[in-house]
Amino acid sequence: MPDLLIQNISEIASPEGPGPLGGTAQGRVRRIPDAEILCRDGEIVYAGPAAERRARVGDLPGAERFDAGGGTVIPGFVDPHTHLPWAGSRELEFAQRLAGKTYMEIAAAGGGILSTVRATREATEEELAANVERRLDWMLACGTTTAEAKSGYGLSAADELKQLRAIRAAANEHAVDLVATLMAAHEIPPEYRDRRERYLDLICEEIVPAVAAQELASFSDVFCEEGVFTPAESRRVLIAGREHGLLPRLHADEFVDSGGAELAAELGALSADHLIAVSERGIEAMAAAGIIATLLPGTSFFLMKHTYAPARRMIEAGVPIALATDCNPGSSFTESMPMVIVLAVFELGLSIEEALTAATLNAACSLGLGQRIGSVESGKRADLLVLDAPNLLHLAYHFGINPVAAVIKNGRRVHPVARAGG
């Protein structure tokens, strides 16, 4: 395929490097004005000043050209925490929350996760895959080029495997790359409420080995939270996953300080997520162990909470911050990483540079992909966004719109789809 030359870029804005950035380094973003990017065989081979590119390689008469229209180019967004393969809707619960009920009250009355479990169990694998593809369309339009996707709405061997197969099927048909996570430990299903130890046996002894044998997931995850899974139960599930090649991730300290951050540090998890109620002890443990904190401000916003994760304290402690949508039907129904970045700036107190790093390089590192994606650098995959904006600051300054004018994936424009002659 021909080279792709992206021209007329007002600035390139990107973090740099193969590893996660914490502390003051999280805010270090390279900005190159009047730039061009040359892509070859799906990779970036040049990203820098236009004049320097012309001096190095000349006119490139055989290259396909893309005019960025004076926009800003940044790395493609990486969304490292989603729950994409679900069926049904929880809009009635949304109305209940608007009327004053809390998420936990709704869950205690039979709603919440178990409501989605019922609908997902009834759906076919094909229906779930179609649902994932539809959500991926929205994600791609908003600039996401790689995402994680969890099971966790099946809560049985057959239905967890069905969700993971749906993720794989959707990924095979879509431009967005997906990384799958087994999350059978999302909740105790109704049929095991009086036999929770048996459900843990099912996860560790049947579901995990089956998922690993069929290579359906890269990670395992647990909802370590008061009223769901204890730290001891979470440890058992994550160790079972690790023994079968599934690397640990963790829903931690969302509603109360459950010790999830410390458990993530103990097990060397790739990320600890949510962390709204994380303790100082938990922050220090993550910093010492090099754990990435994946923060989900859309969840606090959607649940109408006034408390957000203590992002600034984490950055001060040296914990690398990643951002994600937590796209799910009950507590954060959005596919938009630009929306998450706006919330990160206004509610978490991140600078626009810190938020960009969190939504790209650090997010990629939380999936073990930092050496291949997450920054605009020679040798990395050409997953790029053209923003309809003269500089990076507009990513938060001009809010409430989708700033993504074009998406380049593997060195080819995938959104909007190129027309003949265009």
C-alpha positions as CSV (number, residue, x, y, z in Angstrom):
1,M,0.0,0.0,0.0
2,P,1.3,3.5,-0.7
3,D,2.8,5.8,1.9
4,L,0.4,8.2,3.6
5,L,1.6,11.8,4.1
6,I,-0.4,13.9,6.5
7,Q,0.1,17.6,5.7
8,N,-1.0,21.0,6.9
9,I,-0.9,20.1,10.6
10,S,-1.0,23.1,12.9
11,E,0.7,21.1,15.6
12,I,1.4,17.6,16.7
13,A,0.9,17.1,20.4
14,S,1.9,13.8,22.0
15,P,3.6,12.2,25.0
16,E,6.7,10.2,24.2
17,G,8.2,6.9,25.1
18,P,7.3,3.2,25.5
19,G,6.4,3.2,29.2
20,P,3.9,4.9,31.6
21,L,4.5,8.5,32.7
22,G,3.9,9.5,36.3
23,G,4.5,12.6,38.4
24,T,5.6,15.7,36.6
25,A,6.5,13.5,33.5
26,Q,2.8,12.9,32.9
27,G,2.4,16.5,31.8
28,R,5.3,16.5,29.4
29,V,3.9,16.6,25.9
30,R,6.0,17.2,22.8
31,R,4.4,19.9,20.6
32,I,5.6,20.4,17.0
33,P,4.1,23.3,15.0
34,D,3.7,23.4,11.2
35,A,4.2,19.6,11.0
36,E,3.8,16.6,8.8
37,I,3.6,12.9,9.4
38,L,4.7,10.2,7.1
39,C,3.2,6.7,7.5
40,R,4.6,3.6,5.8
41,D,3.3,0.0,6.2
42,G,1.0,1.0,9.0
43,E,3.8,2.7,11.0
44,I,5.0,6.2,11.6
45,V,8.3,6.8,9.9
46,Y,8.4,10.6,10.4
47,A,6.7,13.1,12.6
48,G,8.1,16.6,12.7
49,P,8.5,19.9,11.0
50,A,7.3,20.0,7.4
51,A,10.4,21.7,6.1
52,E,12.6,19.0,7.6
53,R,10.6,16.3,6.0
54,R,10.9,17.8,2.6
55,A,14.7,18.2,3.1
56,R,15.0,14.5,4.1
57,V,12.9,12.7,1.5
58,G,11.8,15.2,-1.1
59,D,8.4,15.4,-2.8
60,L,7.3,11.8,-2.4
61,P,5.3,11.7,-5.7
62,G,3.9,8.2,-5.0
63,A,2.5,9.0,-1.5
64,E,-1.2,9.4,-0.8
65,R,-1.8,12.8,0.8
66,F,-4.2,13.8,3.5
67,D,-4.8,17.5,4.3
68,A,-5.2,18.0,8.0
69,G,-6.8,21.4,7.3
70,G,-4.7,23.2,9.9
71,G,-5.9,20.9,12.6
72,T,-4.0,19.3,15.5
73,V,-2.8,15.7,15.4
74,I,-2.6,13.6,18.5
75,P,-2.4,9.8,19.2
76,G,-5.5,7.7,18.8
77,F,-7.3,7.4,22.1
78,V,-7.0,4.1,24.0
79,D,-10.0,3.3,26.2
80,P,-8.7,0.7,28.8
81,H,-11.9,0.0,30.7
82,T,-15.2,-0.8,29.0
83,H,-18.1,-3.3,29.4
84,L,-19.2,-3.4,25.8
85,P,-20.9,-6.8,25.3
86,W,-24.3,-6.3,26.9
87,A,-27.9,-6.5,26.0
88,G,-30.9,-4.6,27.2
89,S,-31.2,-1.1,28.7
90,R,-31.3,0.4,32.2
91,E,-33.0,3.7,31.3
92,L,-35.7,3.2,33.9
93,E,-33.0,2.9,36.6
94,F,-31.6,6.2,35.2
95,A,-35.0,7.8,35.8
96,Q,-35.0,6.3,39.4
97,R,-31.6,7.9,40.0
98,L,-32.9,11.2,38.7
99,A,-35.7,10.9,41.2
100,G,-33.3,10.4,44.1
101,K,-32.5,6.7,44.5
102,T,-28.8,5.7,44.7
103,Y,-27.1,3.1,42.6
104,M,-26.7,0.8,45.6
105,E,-30.4,1.1,46.5
106,I,-31.4,0.2,43.0
107,A,-29.0,-2.8,43.0
108,A,-30.4,-4.0,46.3
109,A,-33.9,-4.0,44.8
110,G,-32.9,-6.4,42.0
111,G,-31.7,-3.8,39.5
112,G,-28.1,-2.9,38.7
113,I,-25.7,-5.4,37.2
114,L,-28.1,-8.3,37.6
115,S,-30.7,-6.5,35.5
116,T,-28.2,-6.5,32.6
117,V,-27.2,-10.1,33.4
118,R,-30.8,-11.2,32.7
119,A,-30.9,-9.5,29.3
120,T,-27.4,-10.6,28.3
121,R,-28.1,-14.2,29.1
122,E,-31.2,-14.1,26.8
123,A,-29.3,-12.5,23.9
124,T,-27.6,-14.6,21.2
125,E,-23.9,-14.3,20.6
126,E,-24.7,-12.7,17.2
127,E,-26.8,-10.1,18.9
128,L,-24.1,-9.3,21.4
129,A,-21.5,-9.0,18.7
130,A,-23.8,-6.6,16.8
131,N,-24.2,-4.5,19.9
132,V,-20.5,-4.3,20.4
133,E,-19.9,-3.3,16.7
134,R,-22.5,-0.5,17.1
135,R,-20.8,0.8,20.2
136,L,-17.4,0.6,18.4
137,D,-18.8,2.8,15.6
138,W,-19.5,5.5,18.2
139,M,-16.1,5.0,19.8
140,L,-14.3,5.3,16.5
141,A,-16.1,8.5,15.6
142,C,-15.0,9.9,18.9
143,G,-11.4,8.9,18.3
144,T,-10.9,5.6,20.1
145,T,-8.6,3.3,18.1
146,T,-7.9,0.6,20.7
147,A,-10.1,-0.4,23.6
148,E,-10.4,-3.0,26.3
149,A,-13.7,-4.9,26.7
150,K,-14.9,-7.0,29.6
151,S,-17.3,-9.8,30.0
152,G,-19.1,-9.9,33.4
153,Y,-22.8,-9.8,32.4
154,G,-23.0,-13.6,31.9
155,L,-22.0,-14.9,35.3
156,S,-22.1,-18.5,34.1
157,A,-19.6,-20.5,32.1
158,A,-21.7,-20.5,28.9
159,D,-22.6,-16.9,29.1
160,E,-19.2,-15.5,30.0
161,L,-17.7,-17.5,27.0
162,K,-20.5,-16.2,24.8
163,Q,-19.7,-12.6,25.7
164,L,-16.0,-13.1,25.0
165,R,-16.7,-14.7,21.7
166,A,-18.9,-11.8,20.8
167,I,-16.0,-9.4,21.6
168,R,-13.7,-11.4,19.3
169,A,-16.3,-11.5,16.5
170,A,-16.9,-7.8,16.7
171,A,-13.2,-7.0,16.7
172,N,-12.7,-9.1,13.6
173,E,-15.2,-6.9,11.7
174,H,-14.1,-3.5,13.0
175,A,-11.3,-1.0,12.7
176,V,-11.0,-0.5,16.5
177,D,-8.7,-3.0,18.1
178,L,-10.1,-4.8,21.1
179,V,-8.4,-6.4,24.1
180,A,-10.6,-8.8,26.0
181,T,-10.9,-9.2,29.8
182,L,-12.7,-12.0,31.7
183,M,-14.7,-10.5,34.5
184,A,-16.8,-13.4,35.7
185,A,-16.3,-12.0,39.2
186,H,-18.5,-8.9,38.5
187,E,-21.2,-10.0,40.9
188,I,-22.6,-13.1,42.5
189,P,-25.4,-14.4,40.3
190,P,-28.8,-15.1,41.9
191,E,-28.5,-18.8,41.7
192,Y,-25.4,-18.7,43.8
193,R,-26.4,-16.2,46.4
194,D,-26.5,-18.8,49.1
195,R,-23.5,-20.7,47.7
196,R,-21.0,-17.9,46.9
197,E,-18.0,-20.2,47.6
198,R,-19.3,-22.5,44.9
199,Y,-19.5,-19.7,42.4
200,L,-15.8,-18.8,43.2
201,D,-15.0,-22.5,42.5
202,L,-16.8,-22.2,39.2
203,I,-14.8,-19.2,38.2
204,C,-11.4,-20.6,39.2
205,E,-11.9,-24.2,38.3
206,E,-14.1,-24.0,35.2
207,I,-14.5,-20.6,33.6
208,V,-10.9,-19.4,33.8
209,P,-9.4,-22.6,32.4
210,A,-12.0,-22.6,29.6
211,V,-11.3,-19.0,28.6
212,A,-7.5,-19.6,28.7
213,A,-7.8,-22.8,26.6
214,Q,-9.8,-21.0,23.9
215,E,-7.6,-17.9,24.1
216,L,-10.6,-15.6,24.5
217,A,-9.0,-13.0,26.9
218,S,-5.7,-11.4,27.9
219,F,-6.8,-10.3,31.4
220,S,-8.9,-11.2,34.4
221,D,-10.7,-8.6,36.5
222,V,-12.7,-8.6,39.8
223,F,-15.1,-6.1,41.4
224,C,-13.3,-5.9,44.7
225,E,-15.8,-3.9,46.7
226,E,-17.9,-4.0,49.9
227,G,-21.0,-6.1,49.2
228,V,-19.4,-7.7,46.1
229,F,-16.1,-9.6,46.4
230,T,-13.7,-9.3,49.3
231,P,-10.0,-8.8,48.9
232,A,-9.4,-12.5,49.8
233,E,-11.9,-13.6,47.2
234,S,-10.5,-11.2,44.7
235,R,-7.0,-12.5,45.3
236,R,-8.1,-16.1,44.7
237,V,-9.7,-15.3,41.4
238,L,-6.9,-13.1,40.1
239,I,-4.2,-15.7,41.1
240,A,-6.2,-18.4,39.3
241,G,-6.3,-16.2,36.2
242,R,-2.6,-15.5,36.4
243,E,-1.8,-19.2,36.7
244,H,-3.6,-19.6,33.3
245,G,-1.9,-16.7,31.6
246,L,-4.6,-14.0,32.3
247,L,-2.9,-10.9,33.7
248,P,-4.7,-9.2,36.6
249,R,-6.7,-6.0,36.5
250,L,-8.9,-4.8,39.4
251,H,-12.0,-2.7,40.1
252,A,-10.9,-1.2,43.3
253,D,-12.1,1.2,46.0
254,E,-15.0,2.6,44.1
255,F,-17.5,3.1,46.9
256,V,-15.5,2.5,50.0
257,D,-11.8,1.8,50.8
258,S,-11.9,-2.0,50.4
259,G,-8.1,-2.5,50.2
260,G,-8.3,-3.0,46.4
261,A,-5.4,-0.7,45.7
262,E,-3.2,-2.5,48.0
263,L,-4.2,-5.8,46.5
264,A,-3.4,-4.5,43.0
265,A,0.0,-3.6,44.2
266,E,0.5,-7.0,45.9
267,L,-0.4,-8.9,42.7
268,G,1.4,-6.5,40.3
269,A,-1.9,-5.8,38.4
270,L,-1.6,-3.8,35.2
271,S,-4.1,-1.4,36.5
272,A,-6.3,-0.6,39.5
273,D,-9.5,1.1,38.3
274,H,-12.1,3.6,39.8
275,L,-10.3,4.4,43.1
276,I,-12.8,7.1,44.2
277,A,-12.4,6.0,47.8
278,V,-8.7,5.0,47.7
279,S,-6.8,5.5,50.9
280,E,-3.4,7.2,51.3
281,R,-2.0,3.8,52.1
282,G,-3.4,2.5,48.8
283,I,-1.9,5.4,46.8
284,E,1.5,4.8,48.4
285,A,1.3,1.0,47.6
286,M,0.4,1.7,44.0
287,A,3.2,4.2,43.7
288,A,5.8,1.8,45.1
289,A,4.6,-1.1,42.9
290,G,4.3,1.0,39.7
291,I,0.6,0.3,39.3
292,I,-1.3,2.4,36.7
293,A,-4.5,4.0,38.2
294,T,-7.2,4.0,35.6
295,L,-9.7,6.7,36.5
296,L,-13.3,6.8,35.3
297,P,-14.7,10.3,35.9
298,G,-17.7,9.6,33.6
299,T,-18.9,7.2,36.3
300,S,-19.0,9.8,39.1
301,F,-20.6,12.2,36.6
302,F,-23.3,9.8,35.4
303,L,-24.1,8.7,39.0
304,M,-24.4,12.3,40.0
305,K,-21.8,12.0,42.7
306,H,-19.8,15.0,43.9
307,T,-16.8,12.9,44.7
308,Y,-14.1,12.0,42.2
309,A,-10.9,10.0,42.5
310,P,-8.0,12.0,44.0
311,A,-6.1,12.3,40.8
312,R,-3.8,15.2,41.9
313,R,-2.7,13.3,45.0
314,M,-1.9,10.3,42.9
315,I,0.1,12.3,40.4
316,E,2.0,13.9,43.3
317,A,2.8,10.4,44.6
318,G,4.1,9.4,41.2
319,V,1.2,7.1,40.2
320,P,0.7,7.1,36.4
321,I,-2.9,8.0,35.6
322,A,-4.9,6.5,32.7
323,L,-8.4,7.5,31.7
324,A,-11.3,5.4,30.4
325,T,-15.0,5.7,29.7
326,D,-16.2,2.7,31.7
327,C,-18.8,2.4,29.0
328,N,-21.7,0.3,30.5
329,P,-25.5,0.6,30.7
330,G,-25.8,1.3,34.4
331,S,-23.2,3.7,35.6
332,S,-21.5,5.3,32.6
333,F,-23.2,5.1,29.3
334,T,-20.8,6.9,27.0
335,E,-18.4,5.9,24.3
336,S,-16.7,9.3,24.2
337,M,-13.1,9.7,25.3
338,P,-13.3,13.5,24.5
339,M,-16.1,13.7,27.1
340,V,-13.9,11.9,29.6
341,I,-11.0,14.2,29.0
342,V,-13.2,17.3,29.6
343,L,-14.3,15.7,33.0
344,A,-10.7,14.9,33.8
345,V,-9.7,18.5,33.3
346,F,-12.7,20.1,35.1
347,E,-13.4,17.5,37.8
348,L,-10.1,15.6,38.4
349,G,-7.9,18.7,38.1
350,L,-5.7,17.3,35.4
351,S,-3.9,19.7,32.9
352,I,-4.8,19.1,29.3
353,E,-1.3,17.7,28.8
354,E,-1.8,15.2,31.7
355,A,-5.2,14.2,30.4
356,L,-3.8,13.6,26.9
357,T,-1.1,11.3,28.3
358,A,-3.7,9.5,30.4
359,A,-6.0,8.9,27.4
360,T,-3.2,7.7,25.1
361,L,0.2,6.5,26.3
362,N,-0.6,5.6,29.9
363,A,-3.9,3.9,28.8
364,A,-1.9,1.9,26.2
365,C,0.6,0.9,28.9
366,S,-2.2,-0.3,31.1
367,L,-3.0,-2.8,28.4
368,G,0.6,-3.8,27.9
369,L,0.7,-2.0,24.5
370,G,2.9,1.1,25.2
371,Q,5.7,0.0,23.0
372,R,3.4,-0.1,19.9
373,I,0.8,2.6,20.4
374,G,-0.1,5.6,22.5
375,S,2.2,8.3,21.0
376,V,3.1,10.0,17.8
377,E,6.7,8.7,17.3
378,S,8.7,7.0,14.6
379,G,8.4,3.2,14.9
380,K,5.0,3.2,16.5
381,R,1.8,2.2,14.8
382,A,0.1,5.0,12.9
383,D,-3.0,5.3,15.0
384,L,-3.7,9.1,14.8
385,L,-6.5,11.6,15.3
386,V,-6.9,14.9,13.4
387,L,-8.7,17.3,15.6
388,D,-10.7,20.2,14.2
389,A,-8.7,22.5,16.5
390,P,-5.7,24.8,16.1
391,N,-4.0,23.4,19.2
392,L,-4.3,20.8,22.0
393,L,-5.9,23.2,24.5
394,H,-9.1,23.2,22.4
395,L,-9.7,19.5,23.3
396,A,-11.1,20.8,26.6
397,Y,-11.6,24.5,25.8
398,H,-14.3,23.8,23.1
399,F,-16.4,21.3,25.0
400,G,-19.7,19.6,24.3
401,I,-18.8,18.8,20.7
402,N,-16.8,16.0,19.0
403,P,-13.5,17.5,18.1
404,V,-12.4,14.5,15.9
405,A,-12.3,15.5,12.3
406,A,-10.6,12.3,11.0
407,V,-9.2,9.0,12.4
408,I,-6.1,7.3,10.9
409,K,-5.8,3.6,11.9
410,N,-2.7,1.6,10.8
411,G,-1.8,4.4,8.5
412,R,-5.1,4.6,6.7
413,R,-8.1,6.9,7.1
414,V,-11.0,4.9,8.6
415,H,-13.2,7.8,9.7
416,P,-14.8,9.5,8.0
417,V,-14.6,6.8,5.3
418,A,-12.7,8.2,2.3
419,R,-14.8,8.7,-0.8
420,A,-13.6,8.2,-4.3
421,G,-11.4,11.2,-5.2
422,G,-11.5,12.5,-1.6
